[in-house]
Amino acid sequence: MNDSRCAFVREALPAYVGRSLSPGDEREVSAHLAGCGECRSEMEVVTLLHASRPGAPAGLIDRIQEAVASDGAPSSGRRGVPGWGLAAAAVAVLALGIGRTLGPATPAGEAIPEYASAEGAGNLWLAEERLSTWVPAFDDLSDEALVQLLEELGT
C-alpha cells in the first residue's frame, strides 16, 4: 500500500464510480484497486452511495430541452427591461466606492516625514513575534521621534 497513491485513488473514487475519469486515470485507479484491499473496500462504500443517490425528477430532461429550444427567451414579465441600465448603475456604484476608498490624492509637493520612510529610521515596524507579545509599537522610538509624532498628530 502506497499512502500517496491510496490518497489519489480515494480522491478519484467518486469520479471512477460515476465513470467520469479520464481514460488514463481510470486505468491507473483500476490497476491500484486490483492490488489494494483497503481502497477496494472504500470503493464498495462509494459504489453504494452512488447507487443510492436520488434520480432526476420526472420531466426534468423535457423541461431542460424546452428551455434550450426556446433560445433562452425570458419567461417572466421583465421583457424589455434594458440590461444596460443595471450595468450602468453597477459601474456608477463601483466608481463612487473606489473614489471614497481612495480619498483625495496627496499633493505632489508634500514631504513624507523621515520616521515614516523605509530609509533612515531603521526598523520601526513591529516584527510578527512582537505583535503576538503585545509589545507597544513606540518602544523603539527616541524621545525626539515621539515629540515629532505628537506634533504631526496635532496634540
N, C-alpha and C positions, 0 to 999 in steps of 0.2 A: 504494500500500500504506500503510495507516494502522496503525502499530505497536500502538496500544491496541486497535483493532478486531481486528487479527490475533490479539492475545493473547486477547481474549474468545472469538473463533471457535475457536482451537486448544484452549482450555479446554473448550469446548462440543462439540467434535467427537465424543468417545465417546458422549455422550447423543444427538447428532444421528444418528450411525450406528445406534445402538440404538433409535432412534425414541422417545426418552423426553423430548424437549424440549417446552416449551410451544409452542403454535402460533405465537405471536408471535416467540419466539426462533428457531424453526425457519425462519420466513420470513426473519428477519434473517441467519441463517447461510447460507441458500441464496443470498440476494442477494449476500452478500460472496464466497461461493465462485465465483459467476459471474464476478467481476472480479478475483480474486486467485489467480494460478497457484501461489504458494507454499503457500497454505492448501489448495488443491485437491490438491497433492502430499501434504501432510500427511494429508488426508482419505483418500487412497488407502492409506496405511500403516495408518491406524486401521481402515479397512474390512477390510484383510487380517487384522489382528489380531483383529478382531471375528468374522470368519468362521472363524478357526482355533481359537477357544475350544472347549473340550470341552463336549459336551452333558450334559444331566442323566442320571444313572444310570437304567437301566430300572426301572420300577416306582415311581419316586420320587413321581410325582403320585398314584398309588394309595395309597401309604403316608401321604402328607400328608392326603388326603381321608378315609382311615380314622381317622386321629388326630383330625381335626376332628369327624367323625361320632360318635366315642366320647365326645365332650363333655369331652375333657381328663382322662378317668379315668386315674389313675396306673397304670402297667404294672409298677412294681416292687413289692416286698413291703412297702413303707413305708406302707401304708394305715393309717389310724388313728393315726399319729404326729401329735400336735397341732402345728400350725404356730405357735400362740401361745407354746409353750414356748421355741422358738428365738428368737422375737421378744423375749420377756421376758428371756432370757439376754443378748441383744444390748444391750437397754436398760440392764441392770444393769452390764455391762462398760463401756458408754459413760459411765454416771453415775460409776462408780469412776474411770475415766480422767480425766474432767473434774475431779473432786474432787482427784485427785492433782496434776494440772497446775496448777490454780489455787492450791492450798495454802490455809493458813489466812488468813482475812481480816485486814487491817491494822486495829488498833484505831482507833476514830474520833478519839481524843484525841492520837494520835501525830503529832508535827510532822514535816514534811518539812524536811530540812536546807536552808539557804539556797543552798548550792552546787549542789543538785540541782534547784532550781526554775528555771523559764524566766526568771523575773524576777530582777533584781538581780545575777546572777552573770555577766552578759554571755554571750558565745558560748563555752561551754566544750566543746561537742561539736565534733568534727573535721568539717571540710568534706570532700567526696569527694576533692578533689585531694590533701588532706593524707593521707588514708588510703592512697592509691596510692604516696606517697613514704615511708611508714613513719615519719612524724614522731610522736614519742611523744605520748600523749594528755595528759600532765600538764605540758607545756612552758609553757602559758599560765597555770598556777595560781600564785598567790602562795605564799610560804612559810607564811603563816597558813592558807591553804586546804589546803595539803598536810598540815600538822600536824593540822588538824581532820579531814581524811580519814583519816589514820592512827589518830586517836583513835576514830573511828567504826568503823573496821575492827577495832579491838581489839588493835593491835600496839604 
